Amino acid sequence: MTMKRLLVLSLGCWLLAGCAPKIGSLERIAVVPRPSSVAAGEGEFRLEPCTPLYFRAADSLSCAAAAFDELAHALFGASLPVMQGDSLRAGTVGLLRVDSLREDAYCLTVEPDRVMIAAGGDRGAFYAVQTLRQLISATCFSKKAIGGATGGVSIPAVRIDDAPTMPYRGLMLDVARHFFTVEEVKRTLDLMALHKLNVFHWHLTDDQGWRIEIRKYPKLTEIGSVRRRTLIGHDPGGEYDETCRYDETPHGGYYTQAEIREVVDYAARRCITVIPEVEFPGHAVAALASYPWLGCTGEQYEVRQTWDIDDRVFCVGRDSTFDFIEGVLDEVLELFPSPLIHIGGDECPDKMWACCPHCRERMRREGLTSERQLQGYATTRVERYLAARGRRLMGWDELLDGGVSPTAVVMSWRGSEGGIRAARRGNPVVMAPTTHCYLDYYQTADTTSEPLAWGGCLPLEQVYALDPYEGLNARERANVLGVQANLWTEYIADFAQAQYMLLPRLAAVAERGWCPAGNDYADFRRRLRHLTGYYDALGYRRASHGTED
Ligand code: TNX
């Protein structure tokens, strides 16, 4: 037999069998974050508009079922026919809860004649659907193709067993420095779901804006949500003075309580918990501008128009300040079911406290010897208030400087040192160090070709190098709840720019949280190429740094 005939014959056999060559399917199986185990099979499953979806109502996998339905709509413009019961028949997709798996674990089996998702609970099943989505060619999801794959799509045969290592995989969005609409927040949550992230940390208040409606204190949004003019440029290091250039249009926005509920619900349906952050006692100028009696001097301030750390913080000498924060928290707790409530606590200068008679009196009465301890007093008082209502306090790593209870959750941002210290003391910790998780930093050293950013340089590879367990023994590691990407928005004025800063670096944070043990950057890049196809198809804006061939 000639070589040519042999080739024609084997190609014919392959076509007849309807199988993709194994090497091809491996290339097609490119899931981010990396699943615990992937075993490529032979052939592929054809998912068609008439493929029945089987599930048992008693399994209550409603998030997963809704995600699957969304997938069907994106592909075919319609839901699949839904059947009740176990799927044992050929040509079906089955969704099943099994007791043998953890709530957030799943086993996805794609065979040429059926797809089976077995999961420990709704979260696991939801993650399986996200994985399934990444097994389908990205082009099927493009805006142009939406609902148009009526001829069906193919999914390569595979068995994937998977579960996250870390229970907390977060993204923080700062909506205070620049406001993002409810629709934009929802698109951010969609992105989180794609990356199997499960905590949305919503930074709702800061010097430059108060963004959450509080019925008891209406001026917080009437006054505190708007800054009079917009900073459009300044010379480096010259933020405070005449080097600033402004656009005279005001910048503002806030979320009504109905909108907050809508976002919390939208997130919950994507297995995402929303942790609100209300900054206390620093980063308070917008609140003080709304109610001057919250500050040490009672002066009338304006909502701040420039960035950086501000000396004007809440007066923690007066009890009225605690009445205020408790009133705010009462409404926050009604809106957010999250067991963790973030109260900031970062970058709080004590200059005002040092010359405030009320703060001095508080120090004397409480036997405090430094102003730093006054922050510790304020934090612990709020922590007690939250604990009495069944919630736990979370804050930035400055909490450690003022003396912190062993139950507060510490978010390590000034490097990992604070997190390491806290984990050794027994505090629960989330790692979000500037060195690996600050997605407001430049993505490349060549900053001249980039839109203005906060500074720093954090390329994709460095994000991926994050080791959340570094320097900790096994006992201490158990205190590390997870990792978080932070998107501060001083220089991110619109949602397109937010996407550009998030993508693709968010994928690296997601992977470090999902499976911190392995660290194979080359393999990550191979899989990421596939994922960037999704970003493009779904219409997200992204950077190409680190993804070029
Ligand atoms: C520090 S991280 C801050 C933010 C800034 C950020 C800029 C933290 C707890 N505080 O207020 O936006 O740096 O990267």
Boltz pocket constraint, residues with backbone or C-beta under 6 A from the ligand:
constraints:
  - pocket:
      binder: B
      contacts: [[A, 346], [A, 347], [A, 396], [A, 413], [A, 438], [A, 440], [A, 454], [A, 488], [A, 489], [A, 490]]
      max_distance: 6.0
